Amino acid sequence: MNGQVKPNKKHKTFEKFLKRILIEIPLSKVGKFLIRKTNKEDLKSLIRSLHPIECESPLIRFGPNTDGGYLIPNDLDGIEACFSPGVSQVSGFEKDCASHGIKVFLADNSVDNPAEQDELFDFTKKFIGSFSNENFTTIEDWVNTSLPQNHSDLILQMDIESFEYETILSFPEELMKRFRIIVIEFHQLKQLHNSSFFFIANRAFQKILNHHKCVHIHPNNIANTSYIDSVEIIDTMEFTFLRRDRIKNEEKFAKNFPHPLDFDNSLIKPSKDLPKNWFRS
């Protein structure tokens, strides 16, 4: 007898219960730990709320046909400025905004200047986050400093490596409504299976959805894919939102993915299609 207890029916039942409420996460190379799993129906409900709709304005592409290019509705008349936190090695999206006469405000503390220059560019050497100090600024402070006493419509294009969640949650409601078009690359989406992360991410998404609807999702093909409880999630995806007052029919869903104007972020990685659970097929 080796002293091992043979699992009985009660043990197996308890094990099944734990698998329903917990998820095992790798911890570097030293082992694993358990976290509370997000309720599957709550996760599916969030994904359903993000199913892209087909807006009346056709989608156009701003930026290159690779990483840094995004699809937005062709609804630009009256937009005064684009705020673009997160400066990468290309500024194609911002250059296309400028070519349409839209002022572009860029911010990033990790670089000294944008990759490209334009007379309509205005650069701030700070990160964007939930508070302001010598290295960070909030969206509210940045907009108020850049466009004082101004109430015009704006575009937000944000790729700030997971700071998007705290930044969105710190948005004043009235400022959120000024952004007619919002494009955000969301990171760490596989953590939606973690109930603690889900609580924060869900609040951020629902804050946007108070006044906007999702009109496009594009998976970053560099990111990993995970499956838990049959829900497929790509770790990094680009979301485009349009303010609801610009939409006539919120029940007409987009069904064709990828969009003809979608391109892979990386040419050296396999293509990734948007998982079917993320749109109304």
Residue pairs with C-beta under 8 A, 6 or more apart in sequence:
5 11
7 15
20 37
21 36
21 37
22 34
22 35
22 36
22 37
23 34
23 35
23 36
23 37
23 193
23 194
23 228
24 32
24 33
24 34
25 32
25 33
25 34
25 35
25 194
26 32
27 33
35 194
35 195
35 196
36 194
36 195
36 196
37 193
37 194
37 195
37 228
38 192
38 193
38 194
38 195
38 198
39 195
40 229
40 231
42 198
42 202
43 192
43 193
43 198
43 229
43 231
44 231
44 277
46 192
46 198
46 201
46 202
46 205
47 231
47 277
47 278
49 205
49 206
49 209
50 205
50 209
50 214
50 217
50 239
50 278
51 214
51 253
51 278
51 279
51 280
52 214
52 215
52 216
52 217
52 240
52 253
52 254
52 279
53 213
53 214
53 215
53 247
53 249
53 250
53 251
53 252
53 253
53 254
54 215
54 252
54 253
54 254
54 255
55 73
55 75
55 213
55 215
55 242
55 246
55 247
56 247
56 248
56 249
57 73
57 74
57 75
57 242
57 246
58 73
58 74
59 71
59 72
59 73
59 74
59 215
59 216
59 240
59 259
59 261
60 71
60 72
60 73
60 74
60 261
61 69
61 70
61 71
61 261
62 69
62 70
62 72
62 92
62 93
62 96
62 97
63 69
63 70
63 90
63 92
63 93
63 96
64 90
64 92
65 263
66 263
66 264
66 265
66 266
66 267
67 88
67 90
67 220
67 265
67 266
68 88
68 89
68 90
68 91
68 92
68 93
69 92
69 93
69 263
70 93
70 157
70 183
70 218
70 238
70 240
71 216
71 218
71 240
71 259
71 261
71 262
72 155
72 181
72 183
72 240
73 181
73 215
73 240
73 242
73 246
75 180
75 181
75 242
75 246
76 100
76 102
78 152
78 153
79 102
79 152
79 153
79 154
79 155
79 180
79 181
80 102
80 103
80 147
80 150
80 152
80 153
80 154
81 102
81 103
81 104
81 105
81 146
81 147
81 152
81 154
81 155
82 94
82 97
82 102
82 103
82 104
82 105
82 154
82 155
82 156
82 157
83 105
83 107
83 139
83 142
83 143
83 146
83 154
83 155
83 156
83 157
83 158
83 179
84 93
84 94
84 97
84 104
84 105
84 106
84 107
84 156
84 157
84 158
85 106
85 107
85 108
85 127
85 128
85 139
85 142
85 158
85 159
85 160
85 167
86 107
86 108
86 128
86 158
86 159
86 160
86 161
87 106
87 107
87 108
87 110
87 111
87 114
87 115
87 123
88 115
88 159
89 115
90 115
90 116
91 106
91 114
91 115
91 116
91 118
91 121
92 116
93 157
94 104
94 106
94 114
94 116
94 118
94 121
94 157
95 116
95 118
97 104
97 120
97 155
98 104
98 118
98 119
98 120
98 121
101 120
102 120
102 155
103 120
103 122
104 118
104 120
104 121
104 122
105 122
105 123
105 124
105 142
105 146
106 114
106 121
106 122
106 123
106 124
107 123
107 124
107 125
107 126
107 127
107 128
107 137
107 142
108 125
108 126
108 127
109 125
109 126
109 127
109 135
109 136
110 127
111 125
112 125
113 123
114 121
114 123
122 146
124 137
124 142
124 146
126 135
126 136
126 137
126 142
127 135
127 136
127 137
127 160
127 163
128 136
128 137
128 138
128 139
128 142
128 158
128 160
128 163
128 167
129 136
129 137
129 138
129 163
129 166
129 167
129 170
130 138
130 166
130 167
130 169
130 170
131 138
131 170
132 138
132 141
137 145
138 167
138 170
139 156
139 167
139 170
139 171
139 175
140 170
140 171
140 172
140 175
143 154
143 175
143 178
151 178
152 178
153 178
153 179
153 180
154 178
154 179
154 180
155 179
155 180
155 181
155 182
155 183
156 179
156 181
156 182
156 183
156 184
157 183
157 184
158 164
158 167
158 182
158 183
158 184
158 185
159 184
159 185
160 167
161 187
162 187
162 188
164 184
164 185
164 186
164 187
164 204
165 200
165 201
165 204
168 184
168 204
168 207
168 208
169 200
169 203
169 204
169 207
171 207
173 210
176 207
176 208
176 210
176 211
177 211
177 243
179 212
179 243
180 242
180 243
180 246
181 240
181 241
181 242
181 243
182 208
182 212
182 239
182 240
182 241
183 238
183 239
183 240
183 241
184 238
184 239
184 241
185 220
185 236
185 237
185 238
185 239
186 201
186 236
186 237
186 238
186 239
187 235
187 236
188 197
188 235
188 236
189 201
189 233
189 234
189 235
189 236
189 237
190 224
190 226
190 233
190 235
191 197
191 198
191 201
192 198
192 201
192 233
193 226
193 228
193 231
193 233
208 241
209 241
211 243
211 244
212 241
212 242
212 243
212 244
213 241
213 242
213 244
213 247
213 250
214 239
214 240
214 241
215 240
215 241
215 242
215 254
216 238
216 239
216 240
216 254
216 259
217 237
217 238
217 239
217 240
217 257
217 274
217 278
217 279
218 237
218 238
218 258
218 259
218 262
218 274
219 234
219 236
219 237
219 238
219 272
219 273
219 274
219 275
220 234
220 235
220 236
220 237
220 238
220 265
220 272
221 264
221 265
221 266
221 269
221 270
221 271
221 272
222 236
222 265
222 266
222 269
223 234
223 235
223 236
223 237
223 272
224 234
224 235
225 232
225 233
225 234
225 235
225 272
225 275
226 232
226 233
226 235
227 233
231 277
232 275
232 276
232 277
232 278
233 275
234 272
234 274
234 275
237 274
237 278
244 250
253 279
253 280
254 279
254 280
255 279
255 280
255 281
257 273
257 274
257 279
258 273
258 274
264 271
264 272
